């Protein structure tokens, strides 16, 4: 009926109505643009200026890390005791399911946060996590555990990616390494502490449900804080974009998602070097998760000794990132990344060659130090090069490659270990890390703002010491 009435309306009246609607659309777009301009005008860049929000986001990312940590100790025990699966095959299943899903989600997290804002993506990450504890508590078969890990991969990809992007938005270019270092240290520190806490809960109250109730509390707290207290940071992105100096033509702010993916993956020297280094770093993580416990067990170490070795590497990495992110703001990104890849290669080589608790402990420390050198620094380097208008998408592409390495490492580790033995697979990972470090040394340029080499160097007020 409405369509018939419209058709019976004189053509001139319909045209006037169309012009009025078009004028209304333009007015709405102008109003939204004006609102965004006012938000960016009121935004201030720098750690001190945004300390309250920055600290809140540190707490939120600690909850993200704790949500992941609820699985690390208990679920492998469930695999053997509740579902009667071989530990090695179950570990590979975890890595493949979680790593592959998280890698893909990282990409979409960046694209979605550029399109719809950071906060909606963060909230979506927490909403996806709500069923995870229930699936783990009441799982009647292993398929439920895999489903929980698929959701966990989505949660980590959306929530972790968004919190680090928001911190980079807040601090601007001067303290970018510090921001990423604090973010990663909070996440991995909470992961390690939660893995320890859930182990104690499992020993005292059983494998289910007590350990996963802690995870449920993390998810509820993260969702509540994100919904009530976290504020959108796209105004800070507009502020930085307005103050950023001229960028090379291929790094302009007007790029399609496909162009961003190509730049980050292949054509831009620093971004592509960072992407391959991130992939190899998590390839190493896949090998460590899937093979190290088996190697230690074959040498006759006790479960307690294996637990110490397994915990030592992420503990050193988490603590180290408190310092290395800020260090990269002072001395630069490139050589910290290249050196960190070589240190990781040395840790892997010592693991493959070693045969005692002391040797493997030293190797774990090397792996932790090397990972701490590269993990926040790689993210900071991507933030240095990427234009604020497509930074979140570039970080998403980088994290796609990085966490894809996690799944690739698990798959290749299994294939090489089955064909040539555990130590051969670890030696292969050591060689990959060494080649990756050499690639960074040859291909990457220094990206730290103020060096004269980075895109947008000398970019104006956003880069002044007062913004810190």
N, C-alpha and C positions, 0 to 999 in steps of 0.2 A: 504494500500500500504506500509506504513512504517513497519507494522508487517511482510509482505511478504519479504521485503528487509532484515529485521533483520534475518528471518529464512533462507534466502539464504546466509547469511554471514557465513564463516567458523567457526566451533565450537571454535577453538583456539582464533579467533578474538573476538567472543562473550565473551569468558571467560576473555580475557584481558580487554574487555570493562567493564565487571562486576566488575573485580578487581579494575579497575580505578574508577568506580562509588563508590564502597565500600570505597576505599581510600579517595575519595572526601568527603563522608559522615563523615568518621572519622576525616578528617581534619576540616570539618565544625564544628563538635561537639567540637573538641579541641580548635578551634578559639573562639567559644562561651564560653567555660569554661575559656579560658584565659582572655576573655573580662570581664566575671563575677569576676574573681580573681582580675583583675586590679581595677574594680569598688569597690570591698570590701576592697582592700588595701587602696584606697583613702578615704574611709568612716571613719568618726570619730564619736564616740558615745558621747552623753552628750548633755545637754540642751544648754549650752553656745556655743558649737561647731556648733549647728544646729539651733540657735535661729531664723534666718530669715525664714527657712522652717517651723519650729515649729509654729511661729506666723502666717504664712500664713495658715497653716492647722487649727489653731484656728479660723481664719476668715472664712475659708471654712465651718467648722462645724457649725459656727453660722448661715451661710446661709442655711445649711441643717436643723437646728432647726427652722429657720424662715419659711422654706417651709412647715413644719408641722404646725407651729403656725397659718398660714393663714386660717386654717379650724376651729380652736377651738372655736372662738366666733360666726362666721357667719353661718357655715353650720348647726348647730342645729337650728338656727332661720329660715333658708331656709326650714328645714324639716317641721316646723309647718306652716309658712306663705306662702311658695311657693308650697309645695307638700302636705300639710295638713296631715302630719303624726303625730302620738303621740310621744312626745318627748322621753319617756322612750324606746319605741321599736326602734326608730331611733338611739338612743345612742348605744343600744346593737348591732345594725347592723353595726355601725361604728367600734365598738371595735372588733367584730368578723371578719369583712372583713380586716381591717387594721392590727390587731394584728396577725391573722393567717398567712397572706401573709408575713408580716415582719419577723415573726419567721422563716419561711422556707427559706426566702431569706438570712437571717443572716448566715445560715449554708453554703449555696452555695457561699456567699461572701468570707468566709474564704478559702474554697477549691479553688475557682477561683483565689484568690489573691496569694495563694501559687503556683499555676500552671502558671499563666500568668503575675503576677505582680500586685502591688497595684494600680498604676495609671490607667491602663485600666479598672479595676473594678469601680474605682471612677468615671471615665468618663461615663461608662455605666449607673451608678446610675443617673447622671445628664441628660443623654439623655432620659432615661425612664420618667423623670419628665416633659419633655417639653410639653406634651399634657394636663397636669393636670389643669392649669388655664383655658384653653379653655373649657374643659369638665365641670368645675364648673360654668363658666360664661354662657354657652349656654345650659346647661342641660335641656331637655324638660320633663324628668321624673326622678324618683329616681334611676333607673338603671344606669344612667350616673354618678350619685354621687358615687354609689358603685364602678363603673369602675374606677373613679378617685382615690378612696381610695385603690383599688388594686394596681394601679400604684404608689401611694404614699407609700404603704408598701414596694414595690420593691425598690423605690428610697431610703427610709430610711434604709432599710436593707443593700443595697450595699454601699451607701455613708457614713452613720454614722459608720458602722462597719469598713470601710476602713480607715477613718480618725483617729479613735482611734488606729487601728493597726499601722498605719504609725507613729503616735506620740510615741508609745511604741518602735517601731523600732529605732527611732532617739535617744531617751534619754538613752537607755540601762537600766540596772537593778537598778541603783542607785536612779533615780528620777521617777520611773515608776508610783507611786501613784500620784505624782504631775502632771505628764503628763495627766493621766486619769481624775483627778479632774478638770483640766483646760478645757479639752475637753468637759466633761459633763456639766460643768458650762456654757461654751459658748453656747452649743446647747440648753440647757433648759432656759438660760437667754434670748436668742434670741426668743425662742418659746413664753415665757411669754410676752415680749415686743411686738412681732408681734400680738399676740392675743389682746393685749390692743389697738394697732394701728389700726387693722382692725375693731375693735368695733367703734372707732371714725370715721373711713372712712365710715362705714355702716350707722352710725347715720347722717353723713353729706351728703352723696351722694347716699345712698341706698345699699341694700344687694348685688347687682350685677350691674356693673362689678368692681367698684373701689377697693374693698378689695383684689380681686384676681389679680389685676394688680401689687400689691406689691409683691405677690408670684411669678408672672412671672418675675419681676425684680430680685428677689433672684435667681431664677433658671438660668437666663441668666448670672448673675454675677458669680455664682458658676461654671457653665460650662466653662466660659471664663477663670477664674482664674485657674481652675484645668487643662485645656488644655495647657495654656501658661506658668504658673509659677510653678506649683507643680512638684516636681521631684520624681522619683522612689526611694524607700527606701530598696529594697531587698539587695543592697550592704551592708547596715548597719546590716541586718539580718545575712549575711555571716560573717561579722566582729565579731558580738557577738558570733555566733556559734563557730568560730575559737578560741575565747578567753574563752569560757565557760569551766568550769571544768568538770570532769567526772560526768555523771548523772547515776542514777540507771538504771539497764538494761531495766526496763519497760518504762523508759522515754527517751530512745535513740532517736536520730534524724531520724532514718529510720523506720517510722511507716506509714502504710496504713491509709486511711481516716476512714475506719471502726474501726480500732484499736484506732484512736484518739477519735472517737465518743464514743466508749465503755469506754475508760479511763475517759473522761471528764464527762460522764453521770453517771457512776456507780462504776468503780473499783478503781480509784485513789481517795484517801480519801479527799484531799483538793479540787480537781477539782469537784468531785461529791457533796461535801458539798456546794461549791460555786454555783453550778448549781441549787440545790434545793432552796437555799436562794434567788437567783435571780428570780426564778419562783414565789415564794411566795411574793416577793416584788412587782412584777408586777401583781400578782393576786390581791393584795391590790389596785393597781392602777385601775384595771378593776372595782372593787367594788366602789371605790371612784368616778370614772367617771360615772358609771351607776346609782348609788343609792344615793350618797350624795345630789345632787341637789333636788331630789324628797323628801328625808327626810327633808331637810331644808324648802322646800315649804309647806309640810304638817304641819310644826310647825308655819306657818304664817309669815315667814320671807319675806321681799320684794325682788324683783329681784336684786336691788342694794346690799342688804346685802348678798344674795346668791352669787353674783359675787365676793364680797370681800372674802368670805370664800373659794370659789373655787380657787381664785388666790393666796391665802395666802400660801397654802401648797406647790405648785411648786416654788413659789418665795423663800421661806425659804430653800427649797431643793437646788435650783440652787445656791444661795449665799453660802450655807453651804459647797457645794462641792469644793469651792475655797480653803477651809481650810482642809477638811477631807482627801483629797487625799494626800496632803503633810504630814499631821499628821500621816497617815498610814506608810509613809516612815520612820518615827521616832520611833513610838511606836509599829508597827506591824499591821498585818491585822486581825488576828483571833478574838481578843476580841472586836475590833471595829465593826466587822461584827455581832458577837453574840449580843453585846450590842445594835446595831442598830436595829436588828430584835425585841428585847424586847421593845425598845422605840416605834417602829411602832405598836406593839401589844397594848401598853398602849394608843397610840393615837386612835387606832380603838375602844378600849374599852370605852374610854371617849366619842367618837362620838356616840356609841350605847347607852350609858347611859345618855348622855347630853340632854338638851332641851332648852338651851339659846344660844344667840349669843356669849356671853363671853366663855361659856364652849366649844362650837364648835371651836371658834378661838384658844383656848388653845390646843385643839385636833389637829387642823391643823398645829400648830407650832410643836407639837410632831411628827406628821407624816413627816413633812419636815425635822426635825432634824434627825429622824431615817433613812429616805431615803438617806440623805446626808452622813450619817455614812457608809452606805453599798454600795451605787451605784458605786463610783469610786474604792472603796476598793476591791470589788469583782472582777472587771476587772483586777486590779493590781495583785491580788492573782493568777488569771488564768495566767497572763503574767509571774509571778514568776516561776510557776511550769512547764509550757509548754516549750518544747525545741524550740529554734528559728526556726528550720526547719518546725515545724508544729504548731507554735503559732497561726497563723491566722486561721487555721482550728479549733483549740481548742476554740478560742474566738468565732468563728462562732457557734460551738455547744453550748457553754455556752449561747450565745445570742438567740439561738433557744429555749432553755428551758426558759430563762428569758422572752422573748416576747411571748412565748406560754402561760405563766402564765397570760399575759394580756387578751388573749382571753378566757382562762379557767375561770378566775375570773369573766368576764362578763357573761359567760354562767351559772356558778354555782350561781352567785348572783341573776340572774333572776329566776332560779328554786327555790332557797331557799326563796327568797322574795315572790314569788307567793304562796308558800306553807305555810310559817310560818310568813311572814312579813318582812319589811325592816330591823328592828333592829336585827332580828335573823340572817340575812345574814351577817351583819356587825360583830356581835359577832363571827360567824363562821370564818370570816377572821382574827379576833383578835386571836382566838385560833390557827389557822394555823401559824400565824407569831410567836407566842410564841413557838410552837413546832419546828419551823424552827430554831429559835435561840438556842434552846437546842441541836438540831442536830449538829449545827456548833460547839458548845462548846464541844460536846463529840467526834465528828468524825474528825474535821479539826485539822491539825497541823499548826504551825506558818510558813508562807511561805516567809516572808520578807528576802531578801538577807542579808547575814552577821549574821544571827541568829544561824547558825550551823545546823538548821533543814531543811532548804529549799534545793531542788535539785540544784546541782551546786554551793552550797555555797563555798565561797572562790575561785571564778572563775577567778581571775587574773586581768589583767589590766582593763577590762571593768567595774569592780566594785570599782575602786579606786576613792577617792574623786575628783581627777582632771577631771574625766569624766563628772562631774555635770556641 
